[in-house]
Amino acid sequence: MNSEGDLSWLSPLAEDSQPLYLKIVEALATARSIGRLQPGDRLPPQRELARFLGVDLTTVTRAFTEARRRNLIDATAGRGTFITPGEPEEPILDLSMNIPPAPSGLSLPALIRSGIEGLLKRFSAEALLSYHPGPGSPAERAAGSYWLAAAGGRLPVERVALGSGAQALLAAVLLSQTREGDTILTDTLTYPGLIALAQATGRKLAGAGRDDDGMRPDHLEEAARRYRARVLYLNPTLHNPTTLTMPEGRRRDLARMAGRLGLVIVEDDPYSPLQTASPPAFLSLAPDRTFHLATLAKCISPFLRTAFLAAPDAKSVERIAATI
């Protein structure tokens, strides 16, 4: 059987909320499993599939990339794309990159366009394209203080820093607060970006035990004493990868334990703006020992790769600015 001209396996696509490119992959996998598509069958060109479905070519390209990753298809230059003879592989869920949902009832591209136009009316393009101070200009830091107000009240701009993404600021905080070989305490399941950062900078990670409310204070104490750690990393709201939002009582207990142990708290908080209400941030519960990170990329758009940091004092910001 040669399916190059037969597109019946694509119609109808599943009616669910998953992205269109994944619907194409699932249709391909189903057709393969029931024998409608056989090993060696040649698929139509991607442009033809895009025309048939009435979608953009990039959607089909993305679908084929995913199908190839699952060993459903293979492509040979100059010959085309074929159904593979081997067994398909289970998809791997990658939690290292999250994309926020599109805002309801708004045109984000239009808002970004008008925002850029307004910015160019207030500032010259030459000034915007030049180098900027490490922690950000006073106006940028004031905007950061305004954004962070929901987590810990309006902060003096001297305690606020601006960065090109939360990962850059997280790296700066850890480099300023730890040395190579130090152990950072975290959840037993933790953010993949932190794991990669620790590996790249020669830091170690140790997980403190948890229950249904998140990290347990007694397990934190045990881990801190065992590893002689000085820094605690927390992602308390919509935790990656469990999606848990830690309740207020547990946050207060952990804040008290961190105080007893003399731990610095690094609070990674990219998702709070996505919730109608969140428990108090560690920034408000333990402001004298918390570095609080917030980003626009995870709650508005990856295009806005801008993040804000609230530090316990101005000297901490100065040390961090030297590494940004």
C-alpha atoms as one frame of an Amber mdcrd trajectory, in Angstrom:
protein
   0.000   0.000   0.000   1.252   3.483  -0.801  -0.519   6.185   1.192   1.086
   9.150  -0.534  -2.198  10.129  -2.151  -4.461   8.821   0.612  -5.060  11.350
   3.368  -8.074   9.688   4.938  -6.021   8.818   8.057  -5.895  12.557   8.843
  -9.658  13.100   8.882 -11.219  13.775  11.222  -8.641  14.934  13.738  -9.383
  14.437  17.420 -11.598  17.075  19.010  -9.728  17.922  22.191  -7.662  20.755
  23.634  -4.209  19.511  22.679  -2.163  21.483  20.104  -2.916  20.808  16.436
   0.545  19.445  15.682   0.066  16.776  18.375  -3.322  15.868  16.896  -1.535
  15.151  13.615   1.007  12.975  15.427  -1.737  11.064  17.268  -3.642  10.518
  13.994  -0.437   9.175  12.460   0.196   6.872  15.438  -3.388   5.570  15.364
  -3.291   4.893  11.618  -0.018   3.035  12.094  -1.317   0.941  15.009  -4.504
  -0.195  13.213  -2.713  -0.970   9.961  -4.079   1.848   7.843  -0.473   2.957
   7.431   2.113   0.225   6.960   5.922   0.229   7.396   7.469   1.579   4.234
   4.436   3.659   3.227   5.443   7.010   1.840   3.723  10.100   3.222   2.745
  13.113   1.109   4.981  16.192   1.142   4.498  18.469   4.136   3.148  21.309
   1.994   0.451  19.016   0.614  -0.577  17.978   4.125  -0.676  21.622   5.199
  -2.945  22.517   2.261  -5.220  19.549   2.975  -5.630  20.556   6.641  -5.716
  24.298   5.973  -2.883  24.965   8.420   0.469  26.672   8.375   3.428  24.652
   7.059   5.255  25.081  10.383   2.476  23.128  12.140   3.050  20.113   9.904
   6.828  20.481  10.200   6.529  20.449  13.971   4.269  17.383  13.803   6.771
  15.519  11.622   9.610  16.434  13.979   7.684  14.972  16.919   6.660  11.884
  14.910  10.299  11.312  13.965  11.302  11.612  17.630   8.760   8.918  18.500
  10.151   6.663  15.741   6.870   6.742  13.812   8.429   8.065  10.602  11.801
   8.538   8.988  12.922  10.883   6.229  15.527  10.378   3.545  16.828  13.359
   1.590  15.619  13.234  -2.007  13.265  10.294  -1.400  10.645  11.519   1.084
   9.133  10.542   4.428   8.242   6.936   5.230   6.538   4.965   7.979   9.235
   3.211  10.026   9.344  -0.559  10.510  10.391  -0.401  14.183   8.240  -0.073
  17.261   7.102   3.443  18.152   8.581   4.960  21.274   6.622   6.483  24.138
   6.751  10.284  24.126   8.885  11.910  26.818   7.239  14.762  28.667   9.703
  17.654  28.807   9.002  19.952  31.781  12.104  22.109  31.363  10.284  24.711
  29.252   6.805  26.056  29.959   4.852  28.491  27.794   2.083  30.599  29.360
  -1.449  30.488  27.920  -2.498  33.295  25.621  -4.317  36.048  27.538  -8.070
  35.793  27.112  -9.753  38.627  25.219  -6.498  40.430  24.399  -4.251  40.693
  21.372  -0.801  40.275  22.850   1.032  41.172  19.583  -0.970  44.425  19.383
  -0.183  45.267  23.005   3.525  44.574  22.489   3.532  46.664  19.313   1.854
  49.631  21.010   4.165  49.260  24.013   7.263  49.428  21.838   5.878  52.418
  19.959   5.187  54.202  23.242   8.673  53.397  24.497  10.270  54.856  21.372
   8.264  58.061  21.858   9.666  58.532  25.362  13.247  57.400  24.741  15.601
  57.558  21.793  16.386  54.316  19.991  20.099  55.028  20.479  19.674  55.156
  24.255  17.619  51.971  24.320  20.186  50.090  22.216  23.177  51.093  24.355
  24.597  49.319  27.401  22.567  49.599  30.608  23.608  49.445  34.275  23.973
  45.930  35.663  20.931  45.954  37.962  18.869  48.098  35.573  18.114  51.806
  35.291  16.194  53.563  38.101  13.040  53.544  35.949  13.393  49.833  35.187
  14.000  49.002  38.827  10.966  51.081  39.800   8.895  49.044  37.346  10.282
  45.921  38.989   9.295  47.199  42.427   5.773  47.774  41.135   5.594  44.259
  39.640   6.909  42.656  42.846   4.527  44.570  45.123   2.007  41.725  45.156
   4.647  39.421  46.643   6.198  41.671  49.264   4.909  45.235  49.071   6.587
  48.128  47.307  10.345  47.776  47.778  13.045  50.465  47.556  14.571  50.367
  44.081  17.951  49.678  45.732  16.675  46.200  46.635  15.467  45.427  43.087
  17.463  44.204  40.086  16.510  43.591  36.461  17.750  40.671  34.368  17.345
  39.125  30.924  15.307  36.179  32.149  14.859  34.400  35.469  17.555  31.826
  34.695  20.186  34.559  34.394  19.139  36.075  37.711  18.962  32.660  39.379
  22.521  31.973  38.236  23.656  35.338  39.569  22.060  34.713  42.976  23.565
  31.245  43.350  26.998  32.418  42.232  26.885  35.260  44.762  25.617  33.134
  47.655  27.512  29.850  47.162  30.897  28.560  46.158  31.891  25.690  43.912
  31.247  22.412  45.713  28.557  23.863  48.004  25.250  22.041  48.429  21.928
  23.758  47.697  18.826  22.352  49.400  15.730  21.842  47.283  12.705  19.585
  46.829  13.313  15.945  45.983  11.572  16.748  42.675  12.837  20.087  41.425
  13.025  22.498  38.497  15.147  21.056  35.626  16.727  24.461  35.057  18.159
  24.390  38.581  19.624  20.944  37.979  21.328  22.141  34.785  22.593  25.282
  36.515  24.063  23.321  39.421  25.840  20.980  37.028  27.252  23.866  34.992
  28.560  25.772  38.040  29.882  22.900  40.123  27.223  23.123  42.835  25.524
  20.107  44.401  21.807  19.612  45.079  20.255  17.752  48.006  16.551  17.028
  48.258  14.627  17.475  51.515  11.693  15.110  52.033   8.137  16.233  51.444
   4.494  15.353  51.948   1.272  16.497  50.262   1.868  20.104  51.418   5.413
  20.289  50.084   8.807  20.231  51.773   8.664  19.219  55.451  10.459  21.472
  57.982  11.886  18.523  59.945  13.350  17.021  56.766  14.754  20.425  55.861
  16.498  20.630  59.227  17.948  17.151  58.819  19.247  17.879  55.303  20.685
  21.276  56.267  22.687  19.776  59.120  23.805  16.750  57.118  25.088  18.759
  54.147  26.027  21.946  56.047  24.054  23.875  53.461  23.439  27.618  53.590
  21.000  28.085  50.679  17.454  26.772  50.215  15.766  26.863  46.784  11.954
  26.863  46.723   9.373  27.052  43.944   6.292  27.265  46.207   3.584  28.366
  43.760   2.642  25.981  40.923   5.788  24.020  41.632   7.658  22.571  38.677
   7.161  19.635  38.089   4.380  18.708  40.565   2.212  21.883  40.096   1.674
  21.988  43.890   0.970  25.353  45.494   2.334  25.197  49.020  -0.256  26.268
  51.643   0.367  29.244  53.914   0.882  27.194  57.064   3.689  25.153  55.537
   5.312  28.319  54.179   5.339  29.889  57.629   6.801  26.730  59.167   9.575
  26.589  56.560  10.318  30.301  56.950  10.724  29.826  60.717  12.956  26.785
  60.211  15.099  28.648  57.661  15.521  31.412  60.240  16.593  28.943  62.941
  19.108  27.339  60.588  20.388  30.635  59.146  19.467  29.619  55.594  19.229
  31.983  52.643  15.972  31.387  50.762  15.873  31.588  46.966  12.200  31.839
  46.011  11.559  31.102  42.343   8.095  32.519  41.635   7.311  32.652  37.904
   3.650  31.616  38.081   1.888  33.571  40.855   0.351  36.111  38.422  -1.449
  33.213  36.707  -3.459  32.566  39.876  -6.354  34.650  41.154  -4.875  34.401
  44.663  -1.717  32.897  46.130  -0.541  32.309  49.709   1.960  34.848  51.096
   5.314  34.742  49.346   8.477  33.975  51.297   9.506  37.503  50.350   6.842
  38.775  52.767   7.326  36.011  55.370  11.129  36.251  55.567  12.184  39.462
  53.793  15.558  39.627  55.543  16.758  36.340  54.046  14.810  35.865  50.790
  15.909  36.404  47.207  12.661  36.488  45.239  12.633  35.902  41.451   9.745
  36.846  39.154   9.627  36.758  35.358   7.380  38.068  32.613   8.270  35.225
  30.242   6.340  32.538  32.131   3.173  34.523  32.866   2.830  36.832  29.829
   5.018  35.756  26.898   8.493  34.296  26.239   8.997  37.355  24.014   9.211
  39.452  27.189  12.354  37.791  28.468  12.598  40.116  31.432  12.838  39.151
  35.086  12.958  40.996  38.392  14.813  40.153  41.574  14.039  41.334  45.094
  17.009  41.002  47.450  17.241  41.321  51.248  19.357  44.505  50.994  21.109
  46.859  48.586  24.552  45.289  49.125  23.240  41.946  47.911  21.996  43.608
  44.725  25.430  45.141  44.159  27.117  41.745  44.474  24.597  40.159  42.128
  24.901  42.989  39.600  28.606  42.213  39.304  27.740  38.755  37.945  24.832
  39.663  35.629
